[in-house]
Amino acid sequence: KADAGLYTCDIGTDVAKSKVSVQEKPTEVTKQLEDKTSPAGQDISLSCELSKPDVTIRWYKDGKAIRKSQKFDLQQEGTRATLIIRDSTVKDS
């Protein structure tokens, strides 16, 4: 994006101009989530890798948004996004 702007070619007697715009590539998931099986009572960690760091992400379970709480810890470091499910129960399946 830093390369966007107005470019000119000036030969003294004439000027050519070009407006350049650069569109960022969309963020992609580069490493998918993996299925997990865990005994009840243990923490479960799910993580995925993204093509860009510091992207706003949202976690969902069965279509409902997950928010950070005592039950769920949402972490993001660089290109890795992690969801930790604390003290898992059968309802977390």
Secondary structure, 3 states (H helix, E strand, C coil): CCCCEEEEEECCCCEEEEEECCCCCCCCEEECCCCCCCCCCCCEEEEEEECCCCCCCCEEECCEEECCCCCEEEEEECCEEEEEECCCCHHHC
